[in-house]
């Protein structure tokens, strides 16, 4: 699982990939690295019983875009090798997270 405060685009070059995405869980101040009650540490969301809002199967030649403030988890579902490219965009900057 990755947690990011910038927009993310995932493109599958070969194979298939399952994406599970959802907003970052809110926690009390002092738990993990918190900025305005939002956790950015990888793995902390699992400890808080994070549940994704959406699940997508992205196939070869398809892409998935999701906004800042959402975390994602991926799993390669093709029986062979899956190649994918994930990139993040710093602009427009989500100033709420900084």
Secondary structure, DSSP 4 states (H G I P E B T S, - for coil): -EE-SSEEEEEEEESEEEEEEEEPPB--TTSSSEETTEE-STTHHHHTT---SEEEEEETT-EEEE-TTEEEEEEE-SSS--EEEEEEE--S--GGG-
